[in-house]
Amino acid sequence: MKMSWDKLITPLRFGQEHLNVTESETRSEFQRDYDRIVFSPAFRRLQNKTQVFPLPGSIFVHNRLTHSMEVACVGRSIAREVAAALKRKYEGESWVGKLDAAGEIVAAACLAHDMGNPPFGHSGEKAISSFFSEGPGRPLRASLTAEQWADLTHFEGNANAFRLLTHQFLGRRPGGFALTYSTLASIVKYPYASVLASHEHPKFGFFTSETSDFERVAAHTGLLRVTAPDQAPGYARHPLVYIVEAADDICYEIMDIEDAHKLGLLPTEQVIDLFLQFFNYDDRCRRLTSLDHVDDPNEKIAYLRASIIGVLVERCALTFVENEEAILRGEFDGQLLNHITPTERQAYKACERLSWQRIYSAPDVIDIELAGNRIISFLMEKVIDAVLNPDLNYSRLLLAKIPRQYEKTHTSLYGKLLAAVDYISGMTDVYALELYRQLNGMSLKINN
């Protein structure tokens, strides 16, 4: 049994199933997804969310917004190469024209893949989880189901992105962003619930509150029921998820090294030597010749970075096509980058090792994680106390600052906690820091 492209690619919109889909002459439904994401406040807020390094001063480094835009470009390129090859394979099938939409779907999913991430990078995720697993939120465990507790103690930006895109917040229309089922399915990298998360596989794709929503997405796109990492039932990934994942991995790994070079954390010659490992002897010689005509160190690295991305796009597309049958059966193991040709795979692994040794442990990166953890933990404590004790004077003052769309007065404890998490995870780094200062009386303006 395997999934079918005819069902995997559908213009049907989540929350608008009752509406007839009429194709526009100028924009497909998947282009509408892309545009809808670009013009959303949640997407714009990514410009003030940390990627790896602190937000820029005199030297510009990537934030979540620029990262997501680059991932969309790379993902679209991989998907187009895949679609061209698959159209040749399936020539004559009545649905083969649907494959033309693969690049548009992947580009939209790539734009949205980080929209559920909280402020301060992965330290924000850890701070939210830790608040419940080892902080002031621990006593709440007895009042929640095992599934609800797993959602909170394993808080995951990927699952939060699916919630952000599908949940009907107060005053909003049904279906959240009302994206197509195909775009939504292509965002979920880990298509199983939080109770299936473990130390070996800590990530998951949707919260308990969105289980039925994901099941609808799975049903409409024909995702297979398979065995999840701990032998519990889950779903196979939508095939295009592999392309979104590869584009994300390519961009954050290669671009993090370029950013580290710009910041002076890595010397030019070391990065050049590292990047040249992606090429065979002849290609390496040609690129060294090209580098002789460039004096600016940053331009040297940018040239090699662009060349590497081009090579990895080709390798990932080829790997997808070669393994398409296994992917459609839900049997493909691991990521596309783990199956590319040895030269490029080993070079990518060398980049990963260097990143862990020299980038993710850099003082500036550790500083932002420490500060982010402190800020998020403080805000979690204050906001959750307010939603749980709304009649207190301090609570009323703080709740007045929280936008109406967040369900602060939800009838269930789980709903109230999710409202607090929705509010905090949607903050930018800048807003979270400012609110932290306000609540600590550090930004009060008093005229003499």
VENWO-V294150 format. One record per backbone hydrogen bond with DSSP energy under -1.0 kcal/mol. NH is the residue of the N-H (numbers start at 1). CO is the residue of the C=O. Records with the same first field share a line. If there is no record, write none. Layout:
NH->CO / CO
//
This chain:
3->328
8->4
9->5
14->179
16->13
19->16
32->28
33->29
34->30
35->31
36->32
37->33
38->34
39->35
40->37
44->40
45->41
46->43
47->44
48->45
49->46
64->49
65->46
67->63
68->64
69->65
70->66
71->67
72->68
73->69
74->70
75->71
76->72
77->73
78->74
79->75
80->76
81->77
82->78
83->79
84->80
85->81
86->82
87->83
88->84
89->85
90->86
93->90
96->93
98->95
99->96
100->97
101->98
102->99
105->101
106->102
107->103
108->104
109->105
110->106
111->107
112->108
113->109
115->112
117->114
124->121
126->122
127->123
128->124
129->125
130->126
131->127
133->129
134->130
137->131
138->135
140->137
141->138
143->140
144->141
149->145
150->146
151->147
152->148
153->149
154->150
160->156
161->157
162->158
163->159
164->160
165->161
166->162
167->163
169->167
170->405
172->169
176->173
177->165
178->175
181->12
184->180
185->181
186->182
187->184
189->187
192->190
196->193
197->194
198->201
205->192
210->207
211->208
214->210
215->211
216->212
217->213
218->214
219->215
220->216
221->217
223->218
226->234
228->232
231->228
234->226
235->191
236->224
241->238
242->239
244->240
245->241
246->242
247->243
248->244
249->245
250->246
251->247
252->248
253->249
254->250
255->251
256->252
257->253
258->254
259->255
260->256
261->257
262->258
263->259
264->261
265->260
271->267
272->268
273->269
274->270
275->271
276->272
277->274
278->275
279->276
284->280
285->281
286->282
287->283
288->284
289->285
290->286
291->287
292->288
293->290
294->291
300->296
301->297
302->298
303->299
304->300
305->301
306->302
307->303
308->304
309->305
310->306
311->307
312->308
313->309
314->310
315->311
316->312
317->313
318->314
319->315
320->316
321->317
322->318
323->319
324->321
327->323
328->324
329->325
330->327
331->326
338->335
339->336
345->341
346->342
347->343
348->344
349->345
350->346
351->347
352->348
353->349
354->350
355->351
356->352
357->353
358->354
359->355
360->355
362->359
366->362
367->363
368->364
369->365
370->366
371->367
372->368
373->369
374->370
375->371
376->372
377->373
378->374
379->375
380->376
381->377
382->378
383->379
384->380
385->381
386->382
387->383
388->384
389->385
392->389
396->392
397->393
398->394
399->395
400->396
401->398
406->403
408->406
410->407
416->412
417->413
418->414
419->415
420->416
421->417
422->418
423->419
424->420
425->421
426->422
427->424
429->48
432->428
433->429
434->430
435->431
436->432
437->433
438->434
439->435
440->436
441->438
442->437
//
